Amino acid sequence: MKKKLLITLGILATIIVLFALALPSILHSAGLHPDYPDSKQYDLKGKKALIITTSHSVLSGYGETTGKPTGVFASEMTVPYYEFLDAGMTVDVASIEGGEIPIDPQSFLYMIKSDADERYLKDAVFQEKVKNSSKIEGVDFTQYDAIWLAGGWGAAYDLGQSEVLGKKISEAYYAENPIIGSVCHGALGLIQARDTLGNFLITGRTMTGVTDKQLQELGITQTPLHPETELRKLGVNYKSNTANRDIFATITVVDEERRFVTGQNQNSGHETAQKMMEILATKD
């Protein structure tokens, strides 16, 4: 009897271990961090990209100052960084307050971690940029060809609230050259931008950001700003895909003027960066 019990426990332990080892592949197959099937290798040497992230590090409710650690969701920063870098672009990193960028520790859980995250963890140059990011206030956005707004829970606390970011996005838009992109909560970095008449710059444009449904599914509704809600408030033609679980759904949309490229969530990184580079490659 004891021998049979030990054999049964051994079989169960083996099944658990095999499932754990296969979990990253299972999640990838379900839609987490998908490859972009139309991916191309672009030659954009001489062009510059700027990645912007949150500086907020605590997942807290209204009026609270403590909570679980959070920040930028790693792949929403690492995926575009390497897409742009591998195309020969110079890539700079900035954040709302400058200095060390907080990265959501859940980003690096073995079943969630992306290939770009793995590359980042071995890349001393990129890590140094993240540790010593530039403060957006001192960065001239008009000097870049691609501007990327990364998401993560932290972005809900400072991207949409930053008048400085809104002003700089407006300056980049009117400089005519930069293509502006975002994924997930990164879209909140667009809501303060205004046109020359003082109207919201993104009103009437086709865009996306993380859905309210995904936030509800993940049980994270205490953050101060929700991308779908805020984009709809400003009259954006909001688009999204859905699934049984929205964490496995994604869409990337290009606005009518081909100046803004927005991705729905953490799964949109490759496609969004690729579509930004496609536009850059056809501008010359």
C-alpha positions as CSV (number, residue, x, y, z in Angstrom):
1,M,0.0,0.0,0.0
2,K,2.8,2.4,1.0
3,K,4.7,1.6,-2.2
4,K,1.6,2.3,-4.4
5,L,1.1,5.6,-2.6
6,L,4.7,6.6,-3.3
7,I,4.4,5.6,-6.9
8,T,1.2,7.7,-7.2
9,L,2.8,10.7,-5.6
10,G,5.8,10.3,-7.9
11,I,3.5,10.3,-10.9
12,L,1.6,13.4,-9.7
13,A,4.8,15.2,-9.0
14,T,6.1,14.4,-12.5
15,I,2.9,15.7,-14.1
16,I,3.1,18.9,-12.1
17,V,6.7,19.5,-13.1
18,L,6.0,18.8,-16.7
19,F,3.1,21.1,-16.7
20,A,5.1,23.8,-15.0
21,L,7.9,23.5,-17.6
22,A,5.3,23.6,-20.4
23,L,3.4,26.6,-19.0
24,P,5.3,29.3,-20.9
25,S,4.7,27.5,-24.2
26,I,1.0,27.0,-23.3
27,L,0.5,30.6,-22.5
28,H,2.4,31.7,-25.7
29,S,0.2,29.4,-27.8
30,A,-2.9,30.9,-26.1
31,G,-1.8,34.4,-27.2
32,L,0.6,35.8,-24.7
33,H,3.4,37.7,-26.3
34,P,2.6,36.5,-29.8
35,D,5.1,36.7,-32.7
36,Y,4.1,39.1,-35.5
37,P,3.7,36.9,-38.6
38,D,4.3,39.8,-41.0
39,S,7.5,40.9,-39.2
40,K,10.2,42.4,-41.4
41,Q,13.8,43.4,-40.9
42,Y,14.0,47.2,-41.5
43,D,17.2,49.2,-42.1
44,L,16.6,52.5,-40.2
45,K,20.2,53.4,-39.4
46,G,20.5,57.1,-38.5
47,K,17.0,57.3,-37.0
48,K,16.3,57.7,-33.4
49,A,13.7,56.2,-31.0
50,L,12.6,57.3,-27.6
51,I,10.9,54.9,-25.1
52,I,9.0,56.6,-22.3
53,T,7.8,54.8,-19.1
54,T,6.2,55.4,-15.8
55,S,8.0,56.4,-12.7
56,H,5.3,55.1,-10.3
57,S,6.1,52.0,-8.4
58,V,3.2,51.2,-6.1
59,L,-0.2,49.6,-7.0
60,S,-2.4,51.5,-4.6
61,G,-6.0,52.6,-4.4
62,Y,-7.3,56.2,-4.3
63,G,-5.8,58.1,-1.3
64,E,-3.4,55.2,-0.4
65,T,0.3,55.3,-0.5
66,T,1.2,51.6,0.0
67,G,0.5,48.5,-2.0
68,K,2.1,45.8,-4.1
69,P,5.2,46.9,-6.2
70,T,4.5,47.8,-9.8
71,G,5.9,49.9,-12.6
72,V,6.3,49.4,-16.3
73,F,5.4,46.0,-17.6
74,A,8.8,44.8,-18.8
75,S,7.8,43.5,-22.3
76,E,6.1,46.8,-23.1
77,M,9.5,48.4,-22.8
78,T,11.8,45.6,-23.9
79,V,10.0,44.4,-27.0
80,P,10.0,47.8,-28.8
81,Y,13.5,48.6,-27.6
82,Y,14.9,45.5,-29.4
83,E,12.7,46.0,-32.4
84,F,14.1,49.5,-32.9
85,L,17.6,48.6,-32.0
86,D,17.8,45.6,-34.4
87,A,16.7,48.0,-37.2
88,G,19.8,50.0,-36.6
89,M,18.1,52.8,-34.7
90,T,19.5,54.7,-31.7
91,V,17.2,54.1,-28.7
92,D,17.0,56.3,-25.7
93,V,15.0,55.7,-22.6
94,A,13.1,58.3,-20.5
95,S,10.6,58.3,-17.7
96,I,8.2,60.9,-16.1
97,E,10.6,61.7,-13.2
98,G,13.9,60.3,-14.6
99,G,16.3,58.0,-12.7
100,E,15.7,54.3,-12.1
101,I,12.6,53.0,-13.8
102,P,10.4,50.6,-11.6
103,I,9.6,47.4,-13.4
104,D,6.7,45.3,-12.3
105,P,8.2,42.2,-10.7
106,Q,5.5,40.0,-12.2
107,S,6.9,40.8,-15.6
108,F,9.8,38.5,-15.0
109,L,7.8,35.4,-13.7
110,Y,9.1,32.5,-15.7
111,M,5.7,31.7,-17.3
112,I,5.2,35.4,-18.4
113,K,8.7,36.5,-19.3
114,S,9.1,37.3,-23.0
115,D,12.2,36.6,-25.1
116,A,12.9,40.3,-25.1
117,D,12.8,40.3,-21.3
118,E,15.3,37.4,-21.3
119,R,17.6,39.5,-23.6
120,Y,17.2,42.5,-21.4
121,L,18.3,40.6,-18.3
122,K,21.6,39.9,-20.0
123,D,22.0,43.4,-21.5
124,A,24.1,45.6,-19.3
125,V,23.8,48.6,-21.7
126,F,20.0,48.5,-21.7
127,Q,19.9,48.0,-17.9
128,E,22.1,51.1,-17.4
129,K,19.6,53.1,-19.5
130,V,16.8,51.9,-17.3
131,K,18.7,52.6,-14.1
132,N,19.5,56.1,-15.3
133,S,16.6,57.1,-17.5
134,S,16.3,60.7,-18.6
135,K,13.5,62.9,-17.2
136,I,11.0,63.8,-19.9
137,E,11.1,67.4,-19.0
138,G,14.6,67.7,-20.3
139,V,14.1,65.7,-23.5
140,D,13.4,67.2,-26.9
141,F,10.8,64.9,-28.4
142,T,11.0,66.6,-31.8
143,Q,14.4,65.1,-32.4
144,Y,13.1,61.6,-32.5
145,D,11.6,59.6,-35.4
146,A,9.7,57.2,-33.2
147,I,8.3,57.9,-29.7
148,W,6.9,54.9,-27.7
149,L,4.8,55.1,-24.6
150,A,5.1,51.9,-22.6
151,G,2.3,50.7,-20.3
152,G,2.0,48.7,-17.1
153,W,0.0,49.5,-14.0
154,G,2.3,52.3,-13.0
155,A,1.4,54.3,-16.1
156,A,-2.1,54.7,-14.8
157,Y,-0.8,56.9,-12.0
158,D,1.5,59.4,-13.9
159,L,1.3,59.3,-17.7
160,G,-2.2,60.7,-18.1
161,Q,-1.7,63.1,-15.3
162,S,1.5,64.7,-16.7
163,E,0.9,68.0,-18.4
164,V,4.6,68.0,-19.4
165,L,4.1,64.8,-21.3
166,G,1.0,66.1,-23.0
167,K,2.9,69.2,-24.1
168,K,5.8,67.2,-25.4
169,I,3.5,64.8,-27.3
170,S,1.9,67.9,-28.9
171,E,5.3,69.3,-29.9
172,A,6.3,66.0,-31.4
173,Y,3.1,65.8,-33.4
174,Y,3.5,69.3,-34.8
175,A,7.2,68.6,-35.6
176,E,5.6,66.3,-38.2
177,N,8.4,63.8,-38.2
178,P,7.9,61.6,-35.2
179,I,5.6,58.6,-35.3
180,I,4.0,58.2,-31.9
181,G,3.2,54.7,-30.5
182,S,1.8,53.2,-27.4
183,V,0.6,49.9,-25.9
184,C,-1.8,49.1,-23.1
185,H,-1.8,51.9,-20.4
186,G,0.8,53.8,-22.5
187,A,-2.1,55.3,-24.4
188,L,-2.8,57.4,-21.3
189,G,0.2,59.4,-22.2
190,L,-1.7,60.9,-25.1
191,I,-4.7,62.2,-23.3
192,Q,-3.2,65.6,-22.2
193,A,-2.0,66.4,-25.7
194,R,-3.8,69.3,-27.4
195,D,-3.9,71.0,-30.8
196,T,-3.1,74.6,-31.6
197,L,-6.7,75.6,-30.7
198,G,-6.6,73.9,-27.3
199,N,-8.7,70.9,-28.3
200,F,-7.6,67.4,-27.4
201,L,-5.3,66.1,-30.1
202,I,-6.6,62.6,-30.2
203,T,-10.3,63.3,-30.5
204,G,-11.8,61.6,-33.5
205,R,-8.7,59.4,-34.1
206,T,-8.8,55.6,-34.3
207,M,-6.9,54.2,-31.3
208,T,-6.8,51.5,-28.8
209,G,-5.5,50.7,-25.3
210,V,-6.2,48.0,-22.7
211,T,-9.9,47.2,-22.3
212,D,-11.9,47.8,-19.2
213,K,-12.9,44.1,-19.5
214,Q,-9.2,43.0,-19.1
215,L,-8.8,45.2,-16.1
216,Q,-11.9,43.6,-14.5
217,E,-10.7,40.1,-15.4
218,L,-7.3,40.8,-13.7
219,G,-9.0,42.4,-10.7
220,I,-7.1,45.6,-11.0
221,T,-9.7,48.4,-11.0
222,Q,-8.4,50.6,-8.3
223,T,-6.0,52.5,-10.5
224,P,-6.9,56.1,-11.1
225,L,-7.2,56.0,-14.9
226,H,-8.4,53.3,-17.3
227,P,-7.3,53.6,-21.0
228,E,-10.6,52.5,-22.6
229,T,-12.6,54.8,-20.4
230,E,-10.3,57.8,-20.9
231,L,-10.0,57.4,-24.7
232,R,-13.8,57.1,-25.1
233,K,-14.2,60.2,-22.9
234,L,-12.1,62.2,-25.4
235,G,-14.1,61.0,-28.4
236,V,-11.6,58.5,-29.7
237,N,-12.8,55.9,-32.2
238,Y,-11.8,53.2,-29.8
239,K,-11.1,49.7,-31.2
240,S,-10.3,46.4,-29.5
241,N,-10.4,42.7,-29.8
242,T,-11.9,40.4,-27.2
243,A,-11.6,36.8,-26.2
244,N,-12.7,34.5,-23.4
245,R,-10.0,36.2,-21.5
246,D,-9.0,39.6,-22.9
247,I,-5.4,39.1,-21.7
248,F,-5.1,36.8,-24.8
249,A,-6.7,39.3,-27.2
250,T,-4.9,42.0,-29.1
251,I,-5.1,44.5,-31.9
252,T,-2.9,47.2,-33.3
253,V,-4.4,50.2,-35.1
254,V,-2.9,53.0,-37.1
255,D,-4.8,56.3,-37.0
256,E,-6.1,57.9,-40.2
257,E,-3.1,60.3,-40.5
258,R,-0.6,57.5,-39.9
259,R,1.0,59.5,-37.0
260,F,-0.3,57.4,-34.1
261,V,0.1,53.6,-33.8
262,T,-1.5,52.1,-30.7
263,G,-1.6,48.5,-29.4
264,Q,-4.3,47.1,-27.1
265,N,-2.1,45.4,-24.5
266,Q,1.1,43.6,-23.6
267,N,0.6,41.3,-26.6
268,S,0.7,44.1,-29.1
269,G,4.4,45.0,-28.8
270,H,5.9,43.4,-31.9
271,E,3.1,44.4,-34.2
272,T,2.9,48.0,-33.0
273,A,6.7,48.5,-33.3
274,Q,6.7,46.9,-36.7
275,K,4.0,49.1,-38.0
276,M,5.7,52.2,-36.7
277,M,8.9,51.2,-38.6
278,E,6.9,50.4,-41.7
279,I,5.6,54.0,-41.7
280,L,9.1,55.3,-41.1
281,A,10.6,53.2,-43.9
282,T,8.1,54.5,-46.4
283,K,8.4,58.2,-45.4
284,D,11.8,58.7,-47.1
